[in-house]
Amino acid sequence: MRPVTTLLLVVFLLTTLRIACAADVGFQEVAIPDGDDKPLSAGVWYPTDAQASPHRIGGATQTVALNAPIAGQGLPLILISHGSGGWYGGHYDTALALVQAGFVVAAVTHRGDSFDDHSRTAQLWVRPEQLKRLTDYMVASWPQRASIDASRIGVFGFSAGGFTVLVAAGGVPDLSLIGPYCVEHPDTDACTVVRSTPGLVDRFATLPASVWVHDTRIRAAVVAAPGVGFVFGRGGLVDVHVPVQLWSAQFDHVEPAPDYADAVRAALPVAPDFHLVQNADHYDFLPACSAAAAREIPEICTTRPGFDRVEFHTEMNRDVVAFFERTLGR
């Protein structure tokens, strides 16, 4: 290679690296039309060259540039589905890590199963449809959509969000399995919800497969501590053909082994990129809590002795980013 050509290549690579590393994180809250219901609330994080500064978003301080212009073209998109009782900012640290690697990230607050609205917690079939509406909005209506590469879409889901992601990726659950399961495991969180809703087991048994909304645009999925994993049985995930990264906590008391992550792992037609997190519990997949949150919601914020949630999230986010880079392209 001629010296001038080599020099130009080096300058190009250094310039590209500088832009990629120097970009800050932009953020905006958006409202997504949802038929006759009120709009869905969502958060969007994305690369920007605007100056970021600390902002209080929900219960955490994030260093972002509010409503800033996006930087870059052909950016892959990652969608996030939170767990039951959560909100769109529940995995903000993972969103920030993905944006710093060059992804656009969008997360929806699932109406009816959020921190301030428990009216549809048991209606699991509503969640995948809401996630699809988020995708539709991001690729067709978001004002900065021209920077997104709609052929490179991934999803991240935790707990009930993990269930949501598996359905969106092609899974068809059999909720009639919940009734017999709850006879044998009445004290699990899922069965507590079932008992609190009269007639729910009968409704589960009569749901048609057509109620489950899939999204063929999804190219890769990260699933952490999936809710009601056992409802996929042995055949419910045969049509999930995208790469899956699956996370499980060793001492998960909410989605305990072997009926949740292990059941999903066994049902997937292709072995997932599996991570068993030693000494972890269910809520360790959420970011570390502030001191105030630890006092208010200790059941979510408390970790097992010897487990460092901050250190774990650094490692997990690195692995999640690497997985999406590998499956969707850098």
C-alpha positions, 0 to 999 in steps of 0.5 A, a space after each residue: 500500500 502506498 504511504 499516502 494511501 496508508 496515511 489517509 486510511 489512518 486519518 479516516 480511522 482515527 477520525 471515525 474513532 474520535 466521533 464514535 468515542 466523543 459522542 454524548 447521549 441524547 434523550 427524549 420522552 415521547 408519546 406513542 399513539 395507541 389506538 383509542 387508548 391514551 398514548 404510550 409513554 416511552 424514552 429514547 436514548 441516542 448518540 449526539 454531538 450536543 453537550 450532555 449534562 446531568 438530568 433527573 429522569 425518574 429516580 436516577 440522574 443521567 448525563 444526557 442532552 435533552 431533545 438534542 439532534 441525533 449524530 450518525 446514520 444507519 444506526 441499529 435500534 434496540 427496544 427495551 421491555 421492562 418487568 412487571 410494575 416497572 417503567 421505561 427508564 428501568 434499564 437506563 444503564 443498559 440503554 446508556 451503554 448501548 448508545 455509547 456503542 452506537 445504538 439507538 435505544 427505545 423503551 416503552 412503559 407498558 400501560 396496565 403493568 407499570 409502577 403506577 398502573 396495575 390494571 392489566 398485570 395479568 393480561 400478558 398478551 397486551 405487552 407484545 402489541 405495545 412493544 410492536 407499537 414502539 417499533 412502528 413509531 421508531 421506524 416510521 414516525 420518530 422525527 429522527 428516524 432517518 438515522 435508524 437502520 430498520 434492518 438491524 433491530 434487537 430487543 432486551 427484556 427483563 422478567 415479564 419483559 423477557 416473556 414479552 420479547 420471546 413472544 415478539 420474536 416468534 414465541 407462542 405461549 400456552 397460558 393454560 399451563 399456568 393453572 396446573 402450575 399454580 396448584 403445585 406452586 401456589 406461593 410464586 409471584 405469578 400464582 399470587 397474581 392469578 389468585 387475585 383475579 377470579 376467572 383468570 385461569 379459565 380465560 388463560 385456557 381459552 386464549 387463541 394463538 392469534 392473540 400473540 403479536 410477533 414482529 419479524 423485524 427483530 433480529 436478536 434478543 436478550 432475555 433476562 430472568 424471563 417471566 412464566 418461562 414454563 408456559 412455552 413448553 417444548 414447542 412454544 419457541 420453535 419459531 424463535 429463529 433469531 440469536 438469543 442471549 439468556 440470563 439467569 440468576 442463581 438464586 432467583 426467588 421470583 422466577 425460580 429454577 427450573 421453571 423459568 430461564 431453564 425452561 426457556 433455555 430447553 425450549 429454544 430451537 438453537 442454544 442461546 448465549 447463556 449466562 448464569 449469574 452466580 450469587 444473584 437474585 431476580 432484581 439484580 438485573 435492575 441497576 443499583 438503587 440510590 440510598 433513598 430507593 433502598 429505604 423505600 423498596 428494600 425488596 427490590 434493592 437488597 442484594 445477597 451478601 457478597 454480590 456487587 450489583 454495580 460491578 455486575 451491571 458493568 459486566 452485563 452491559 458489556 456482554 449485552 453490547 458485545 452480543 448485539 454488536 455480534 448479531 446486528 453488526 457494529 
